[in-house]
Amino acid sequence: MTGIKRETVFNDLADLNLSLNLNLSSYASGTYMLRITGSGGVKVLWFVKE
């Protein structure tokens, strides 16, 4: 399985202390979400199953 990246994640990120939250609640429908939280804010990535 591969994913399609929807957004650039690490853009001038100074703090590498990150919190990751993987949400597989919509995995059966073919998508899942990864939320990355750090001092610079939050980035959300949606992946689509191929």
N, C-alpha and C positions, 0 to 999 in steps of 0.2 A: 504494500500500500504506500502510496506517495501522497503528498499534500500540495496544495497550491497556496503559496504565500500571498496574502492580500495586502500586506502593509510592511514597510521597512521597520524593523524592530530597534536595532541598536544604532542610533544616530547621535553621535557625540555624547555617549553615555559615560558619565564619570563614576557613578556608583555601581559596583558590580554585586552588591548585596541585593539580590532579587528574590521575590516571592512568586512562585509559579502556581497557577490554579488551572487544572485541566478539567473541562466539563464535557463529559461523554453522554449527557442526557439525550442529545439528538443524534447519537452515533448510528442508530438503526436507520435513520432517514438519510444518512450519507454525509453528515457534517459533524465537526466537533470544534470546540473553542479552547484556546489557550490564552489565559490572562497573565501578563507579566507585570508585576508591580515593583517599583523601586522608588528611590528618592526623587527621580526625575519625572515621576508620574506613572501612568498606566498605559500599557499597550495591549490591544486585544487582537488575536489572530484567529481567523476562521479557516479551517481546513476542510477540503472536500475529498471524499474517497473516490478513487478512480477505479 
